[in-house]
Amino acid sequence: MDANLENALQEGKLRRQINDLIVAHLRGDNLNQAASVVATATMTPLTTEVSPNRLLELVAKGIATERDEGLKGPFSTAPLDASTSLSSVPVMASGIDFSAMQDVKGSSKNFPKHETKHISEHKNIARCARFSPDGQYVATGSSDYSIKLFEVSKIKQIMGFDARDGPIRPVIRTFYDHAEPINDLDFHPQGTILISGAKDNTIKFFDFSKTVARKAFRVIQDTHNVRSVSFHPSGEFLLAASKDGSVLLWDGATAQCVRQIVGAHGLTEATCASFTKDQRYVLSCGKDSTIKLWEVGTGRLVKQYLGAVHTQLRCQAVFNETEEFILSIDELNNEVVIWDALTAEKVARWHSNHVGVPRWIEHSPTEPAFVTCGIDRSVRYWKEIS
């Protein structure tokens, strides 16, 4: 075959694949009118069987390749050494397809049993925690104004601790730069950056690749108590929950609010908000004792999870690593409560093992493990029993 003809055929095939990806992506985001326009203009089937997440997965791989070749993003820093490496891009593992969610009863999955152990404590109430995107680290924030960074591999050593092995110290960094209690934490998905929001009306950025750094290298000054901070998986947006019950999506570069869900939890405080892995939905929790799943593109309420009381503390609701389950806290009974994410049915209730109700629950994005933080100042690690 003539080389020019073969190249033309290959290019045509590639363009068709790209068009399939674009149409599937638009439909997956419920941008059906835009998907129809593109499909008509490019003669692409509107009912393509391509996964709606495939385009995001390929883009993530492309970004990873560019970074491996030396390109650096807006928050890139000096790399960690081999013993403390962090993935340069977020894990794009497929989660649950909530767009196909149906009200099916009696088909809930069983949540596996876990064991738990006290791993550390702060000098005051342990208020929040967050895992890094690759699951290698977890950070906790406290009313003592400090932030502790743990190495998960060392926590696992503690879980199987043998006194003959000598002391194990899972805390590898401690940051002191806030003037009030820490409310929330998050890791940047594409760099060695940890951010914190606190009652001192600031969001602070810490570079944890530097072993001697104890202070923030960047500060965003707000006018109010910063209750919740969360990076969009691309690293370009911040998700925040508000005391007036709203959920806000901020552009990290321009500091402009680009999406707002007003009254997400009625007139009560929205205490947490986080993206699903496919970035199309937001899970929020509020002091109205509800957990809600929202569609980002439309602001539509998709699902509610009920049956756990949280009216006083800043309760959290989180997905497990596969997004098949949602975990939260029941204040009245001091319990960890688990729901099937698709059916919204409660599948487990476990005592928290804290003295007093936990202030926070956070699940690893990569494995069946989570942490709880309490008013008893303690940090507990939970892992599935094999």
C-alpha positions in Angstrom: 0.0 0.0 0.0 1.2 3.5 -0.8 2.8 5.1 2.3 0.8 8.3 2.0 -2.5 6.4 1.7 -1.6 4.2 4.7 -0.7 7.3 6.8 -4.0 8.9 5.7 -6.0 5.8 6.8 -4.2 5.7 10.1 -4.8 9.4 10.7 -8.5 8.9 9.8 -8.8 6.0 12.3 -7.2 8.1 15.0 -9.5 11.0 14.4 -12.5 8.6 14.7 -11.2 7.3 18.0 -10.7 10.8 19.3 -14.2 11.8 18.3 -15.6 8.7 20.0 -13.7 9.7 23.2 -15.0 13.3 23.1 -18.6 12.2 22.6 -18.4 9.7 25.4 -16.9 12.2 27.7 -19.5 14.8 27.0 -22.3 12.3 27.4 -20.7 11.1 30.7 -20.9 14.7 32.0 -24.5 14.9 30.9 -23.7 17.5 28.3 -26.0 15.8 25.9 -26.6 18.7 23.6 -22.9 19.3 23.1 -22.4 15.6 22.5 -25.1 15.6 19.9 -23.5 18.6 18.1 -20.1 17.0 18.0 -21.5 13.6 16.9 -23.4 15.2 14.0 -20.5 17.4 12.9 -18.0 14.5 12.9 -20.4 11.7 11.9 -19.7 9.9 15.1 -22.3 7.5 16.6 -23.9 9.2 19.6 -24.3 5.8 21.3 -20.6 5.0 21.3 -19.6 2.2 23.7 -16.4 4.0 24.8 -16.2 4.4 28.6 -17.0 8.0 29.7 -13.8 8.0 31.8 -11.5 6.8 29.0 -10.5 10.3 27.8 -9.6 11.4 31.3 -7.5 8.2 31.8 -5.6 8.8 28.5 -5.0 12.5 29.4 -3.7 11.5 32.8 -1.3 9.0 31.2 -0.1 11.7 28.8 0.5 14.1 31.6 2.5 11.4 33.4 4.6 10.8 30.3 5.3 14.5 29.9 6.3 14.8 33.6 8.7 11.8 33.2 10.3 13.8 30.4 11.0 16.7 32.7 8.0 18.9 32.3 6.9 20.6 35.6 3.5 21.7 36.7 2.5 24.9 38.6 3.1 23.3 42.0 6.1 21.1 41.1 8.9 21.0 43.6 12.2 19.3 44.0 11.6 15.5 43.9 11.6 13.4 47.0 14.4 10.8 47.4 13.7 7.2 46.6 12.5 6.4 50.1 9.8 9.1 50.1 8.6 9.2 46.5 5.1 10.4 45.6 3.2 9.7 42.3 3.2 12.7 40.0 -0.4 12.2 38.8 -3.5 11.1 40.5 -4.6 7.5 40.5 -7.3 7.3 37.8 -8.8 4.1 39.0 -12.3 3.5 37.8 -15.0 4.0 40.5 -18.7 3.3 40.5 -20.7 4.6 37.5 -23.2 6.7 39.4 -24.9 7.8 36.2 -26.4 4.3 35.9 -27.5 4.3 39.6 -30.9 2.7 40.2 -33.0 2.4 43.3 -32.4 -1.3 43.8 -33.1 -2.9 47.2 -31.8 -6.1 48.6 -28.6 -6.2 46.6 -26.2 -4.5 48.9 -22.6 -5.8 49.3 -21.0 -6.9 52.5 -18.3 -4.6 54.0 -15.3 -6.7 55.1 -14.2 -6.8 58.8 -11.4 -4.5 59.9 -8.9 -4.4 62.8 -7.9 -1.1 64.4 -5.0 0.2 66.5 -4.0 3.5 68.1 -1.0 4.9 66.2 -0.3 8.3 67.6 -1.9 11.3 69.4 -1.8 15.1 69.4 -1.5 17.4 72.4 -5.1 18.4 71.8 -8.1 17.2 69.8 -7.3 15.4 66.6 -9.6 17.3 64.2 -8.9 16.1 60.6 -6.9 13.7 58.4 -6.2 13.1 54.7 -4.4 10.4 52.7 -2.1 11.3 49.8 -3.5 10.3 46.3 -1.1 7.3 46.1 -1.9 6.2 49.6 1.7 6.4 50.8 1.1 9.1 53.4 -1.6 10.3 55.7 -1.7 13.7 57.5 -3.6 14.8 60.6 -4.4 18.2 61.9 -5.2 19.2 65.5 -6.5 21.9 67.9 -2.9 22.2 69.0 -2.3 24.0 65.7 0.1 21.2 64.4 0.0 19.0 61.4 1.5 15.5 61.5 2.6 13.6 58.4 2.7 9.8 58.6 4.3 7.2 56.3 1.7 4.5 55.8 4.3 1.7 55.4 5.5 2.5 58.9 1.9 2.5 60.2 1.5 -1.0 58.8 4.6 -2.1 60.7 3.0 -0.9 63.9 -0.1 -2.9 63.2 2.1 -6.0 63.3 4.5 -4.6 65.8 6.9 -6.9 67.6 8.7 -5.3 70.6 11.9 -7.0 69.6 12.0 -5.0 66.4 12.5 -1.7 68.4 10.5 1.5 68.3 8.7 2.5 65.0 8.1 6.1 64.4 5.5 6.6 61.6 5.5 10.4 62.0 8.0 11.8 59.5 7.2 15.5 59.5 5.4 17.9 61.8 4.4 21.4 60.6 3.7 24.4 62.9 2.5 27.5 61.1 -1.2 28.1 62.0 -2.4 30.4 64.8 -5.7 28.5 65.3 -7.0 24.9 65.2 -6.6 23.0 61.9 -10.0 22.3 60.2 -9.0 20.4 57.0 -6.1 19.1 55.0 -5.5 17.9 51.4 -2.6 16.7 49.2 -2.0 18.2 45.8 -2.5 15.4 43.2 0.5 16.2 41.1 3.2 17.3 43.6 4.6 17.1 47.1 2.3 19.8 48.4 0.0 19.5 51.5 -2.6 22.3 52.1 -4.4 23.1 55.3 -7.4 25.3 56.2 -7.8 26.6 59.7 -9.7 28.8 62.1 -7.1 31.6 61.5 -8.9 32.3 58.2 -6.0 31.0 56.1 -5.2 28.2 53.6 -1.5 27.3 53.8 0.7 25.3 51.4 3.5 23.1 52.7 6.2 21.3 50.7 6.7 18.0 52.5 9.6 17.0 50.2 11.9 19.3 52.3 12.8 17.5 55.5 13.7 20.7 57.4 10.7 22.9 56.3 8.2 23.5 59.1 6.5 26.6 57.7 4.2 27.2 54.7 5.7 28.5 51.5 2.3 30.0 50.3 -0.6 31.5 52.2 -4.2 32.4 51.0 -5.8 34.8 53.3 -9.6 34.5 53.7 -12.1 36.7 55.5 -13.7 33.8 57.4 -12.9 30.5 59.1 -11.8 28.0 56.4 -13.7 24.9 57.3 -13.0 22.6 54.3 -10.4 22.4 51.5 -10.1 19.8 48.8 -8.3 19.7 45.5 -10.0 18.8 42.2 -8.1 15.7 40.9 -6.6 17.9 38.2 -5.1 20.1 40.9 -6.7 23.2 39.2 -9.7 23.6 41.5 -10.5 23.7 45.2 -13.8 22.4 46.7 -15.1 24.0 49.9 -18.0 23.5 52.2 -19.6 26.4 53.9 -21.3 27.1 57.2 -24.3 28.4 55.4 -24.9 24.9 53.9 -23.4 25.7 50.5 -20.8 23.7 48.5 -18.4 25.8 46.4 -16.0 25.0 43.6 -13.1 27.5 43.3 -10.7 28.1 40.4 -7.3 27.6 42.1 -5.5 30.0 39.7 -8.0 32.9 39.6 -9.5 32.4 43.1 -13.0 32.7 41.5 -16.0 30.7 42.5 -17.0 28.7 39.4 -19.8 26.5 40.8 -22.1 26.8 43.8 -24.7 24.4 45.3 -26.7 26.7 47.5 -28.4 25.2 50.6 -26.9 21.7 50.0 -27.8 20.8 53.5 -30.7 23.2 54.1 -29.9 25.9 56.7 -27.4 23.8 58.5 -23.6 23.7 58.0 -22.1 21.7 55.2 -19.2 20.0 56.9 -17.3 18.3 54.1 -17.3 17.9 50.3 -15.1 15.6 48.1 -15.0 14.6 44.4 -15.6 11.1 43.1 -12.7 9.5 41.1 -14.3 10.4 37.8 -14.7 14.0 38.9 -18.3 14.1 37.9 -19.9 13.9 41.3 -19.4 15.5 44.8 -20.1 13.8 48.1 -21.1 16.1 50.9 -22.0 15.8 54.5 -23.9 18.2 56.8 -25.2 18.9 60.3 -28.7 18.0 59.1 -27.6 14.3 59.6 -27.6 13.7 55.8 -24.9 12.6 53.3 -25.6 13.6 49.7 -24.2 12.8 46.3 -24.4 15.7 43.7 -23.8 15.8 40.0 -21.2 18.5 39.4 -22.3 19.5 35.9 -25.9 20.2 36.9 -25.9 20.5 40.7 -28.5 17.7 40.7 -29.0 15.6 43.9 -28.4 12.0 42.9 -28.6 10.1 46.2 -29.0 10.5 50.0 -27.6 8.3 52.7 -29.5 8.4 56.0 -29.3 6.7 59.4 -26.3 8.3 61.2 -26.8 11.3 63.5 -24.3 14.2 63.1 -25.6 17.5 64.3 -22.8 18.9 66.6 -19.4 17.9 65.2 -18.0 18.5 61.7 -18.8 15.0 60.6 -17.2 13.5 57.5 -18.5 11.1 54.8 -16.0 9.3 52.6 -15.9 6.6 49.9 -13.8 3.5 50.3 -11.1 2.9 47.7 -13.4 1.3 45.2 -16.3 3.8 45.8 -18.6 0.8 46.5 -19.1 2.0 50.1 -19.6 5.2 52.0 -18.3 5.6 55.6 -19.3 8.1 58.3 -19.8 8.6 62.0 -22.9 8.3 64.3 -22.4 10.8 67.1 -25.1 9.3 69.4 -23.7 5.8 69.4 -20.0 6.6 68.8 -20.0 4.3 65.8 -18.5 4.0 62.3 -21.5 3.6 59.9 -21.1 2.1 56.4 -23.5 2.3 53.5 -23.6 0.5 50.1 -23.0 3.5 47.7 -25.4 2.3 45.0 -28.3 1.1 47.2 -27.9 3.6 50.0 -28.6 0.8 52.5 -26.6 0.5 55.8 -24.4 -2.6 55.7 -22.3 -2.2 58.9 -22.1 -0.3 62.3 -18.9 -0.6 64.4 -17.9 1.0 67.7 -15.2 3.6 67.0 -12.9 2.4 69.8 -12.3 6.1 70.6 -13.1 7.6 74.1 -15.7 10.0 72.9 -17.0 10.5 69.3 -14.4 10.7 66.5 -14.0 14.1 64.8 -13.0 12.7 61.5 -12.9 9.6 59.3 -10.7 9.3 56.1 -10.3 6.3 53.8 -7.2 5.4 51.8 -7.7 5.9 48.0 -5.7 2.8 47.1 -6.4 0.0 49.7 -8.9 -1.2 52.3 -7.8 1.0 55.2 -8.9 4.2 56.9 -8.1 6.4 59.9 -10.3 8.0 62.6 -9.3 11.0 64.7 -11.0 11.9 68.0 -11.7 14.3 70.8 -9.5 11.9 72.9 -6.6 13.3 70.8 -5.9 9.9 69.3 -5.3 8.8 65.7 -6.5 5.2 64.9 -5.7 3.2 61.8 -8.1 0.6 60.5 -7.2 -2.1 58.0 -9.1 -5.0 56.5 -8.6 -8.4 58.1 -7.2 -10.7 55.5 
